[in-house]
Amino acid sequence: VFAVLSTNLCLAAVFQPWLSSLATYLDVLTNFGFLLIILNGSFFLETSNNRSGMIVCSLVLVCILLVFASLSISTLAEQWIRKRRKRYDFFLTHHKQSSGSVARMMKLELQQRGLAVFLDTDDLLSLSDLFGTVTQDVEAL
């Protein structure tokens, strides 16, 4: 059980499988809580070699706490940097049948002025990422 939860914790932290980052963070936090419960419960097991078991559990607990703290610090730093700096100055979208060339011309004009422009037909990789890009990475719509 411990190995499965540890693997799940690491995979969720690295790949961030949920659509919203909050759900991913809650998943990681929940797995971390379950691991703490299991490790704390292991101190109450009666074994013939109680001292070595406690040392191993303590070392694993410290490692998990260090990994969790480093992930938390790096995530907070990444969020802080992302909030301070937007990737795009403008977000452009258009009606597909009638104004695609006007939007592309506008994008080229803005780029010639040194501005970063997100044009949905050029830069959209995944529709599920569109709302996150618009809310977090764009200065003006």
C-alpha positions in Angstrom: 0.0 0.0 0.0 2.8 2.4 0.9 4.6 1.8 -2.4 1.4 2.3 -4.4 0.6 5.6 -2.6 4.2 6.8 -3.0 4.2 6.0 -6.7 0.9 7.8 -7.1 2.1 10.8 -5.2 5.2 11.1 -7.4 3.3 10.6 -10.6 0.6 13.1 -9.7 3.2 15.7 -8.7 5.2 15.2 -11.9 2.5 14.7 -14.6 -0.4 16.8 -13.0 -3.2 14.6 -14.4 -6.1 16.8 -13.5 -7.4 19.6 -15.7 -7.2 22.2 -12.9 -4.1 22.7 -10.9 -6.1 22.9 -7.7 -7.4 19.3 -8.2 -3.8 18.1 -8.8 -2.6 19.9 -5.6 -5.5 18.4 -3.6 -4.7 14.9 -5.0 -1.0 15.3 -4.0 -2.0 16.6 -0.6 -4.4 13.7 0.0 -1.8 11.1 -1.0 0.7 12.8 1.3 -1.8 12.7 4.2 -2.4 9.0 3.6 1.3 8.3 3.6 1.7 10.2 6.9 -1.1 8.1 8.4 0.5 4.9 7.3 4.0 5.9 8.5 2.7 7.0 11.9 0.7 3.8 12.2 3.9 1.8 11.5 5.4 3.0 14.7 2.8 1.0 16.7 3.5 -2.3 15.0 5.1 -4.9 17.2 8.1 -6.5 15.6 11.1 -8.3 16.9 13.4 -5.5 15.6 11.5 -2.4 16.7 14.4 0.0 16.8 15.5 -0.5 13.2 11.9 -0.3 12.0 11.5 3.0 13.7 14.7 4.3 12.1 13.6 3.2 8.6 10.1 4.7 9.1 11.6 8.0 10.4 14.0 8.2 7.4 11.2 7.6 4.9 9.0 10.1 6.7 11.8 12.7 6.6 12.4 12.0 2.9 8.7 12.4 2.1 8.5 15.7 4.1 11.6 17.0 2.2 10.1 16.1 -1.2 6.8 17.6 -0.3 8.4 20.8 1.0 10.6 21.1 -2.1 7.6 20.5 -4.4 5.5 23.1 -2.5 8.3 25.7 -2.6 8.9 25.2 -6.3 5.2 25.3 -7.1 4.7 28.5 -5.2 7.7 30.1 -6.9 6.5 29.0 -10.3 3.0 30.4 -9.6 4.5 33.7 -8.3 6.7 34.1 -11.4 3.8 33.2 -13.7 1.6 35.8 -12.1 4.2 38.5 -12.5 5.0 37.7 -16.1 2.4 37.0 -18.8 3.5 35.2 -22.0 1.2 37.1 -24.3 0.3 40.8 -24.5 -2.8 40.2 -26.6 -5.3 37.4 -27.3 -6.9 37.4 -30.7 -9.8 35.3 -31.9 -12.0 35.6 -34.9 -14.9 34.2 -36.9 -13.5 31.3 -38.9 -15.2 32.0 -42.2 -15.0 35.7 -42.5 -12.2 37.4 -40.7 -9.3 35.0 -40.4 -7.0 37.1 -42.7 -7.8 40.3 -40.7 -6.8 38.6 -37.4 -3.6 37.2 -38.9 -2.7 40.6 -40.3 -3.4 42.2 -36.9 -1.2 39.6 -35.3 1.7 40.3 -37.7 1.3 44.1 -37.1 1.4 43.7 -33.4 4.4 41.3 -33.6 6.3 43.8 -35.7 5.9 46.3 -32.8 7.5 43.7 -30.4 4.3 42.4 -28.8 3.5 38.8 -28.1 0.2 37.8 -29.6 -1.9 34.6 -29.1 -4.0 33.9 -32.1 -6.3 31.0 -31.4 -5.9 29.3 -34.8 -2.1 29.4 -34.6 -1.3 28.9 -31.0 -4.1 26.7 -29.6 -2.7 23.3 -28.8 -5.5 22.0 -26.6 -9.0 23.3 -26.1 -8.9 22.4 -22.4 -5.8 24.7 -22.0 -7.5 27.7 -23.6 -9.2 29.0 -20.5 -6.1 28.6 -18.4 -4.1 30.4 -21.1 -6.6 33.3 -21.3 -6.9 33.8 -17.6 -3.2 33.4 -16.6 -1.0 34.2 -19.7 -2.7 37.1 -21.5 -2.6 40.8 -20.6 -5.4 42.0 -22.9 -8.2 40.4 -24.8 
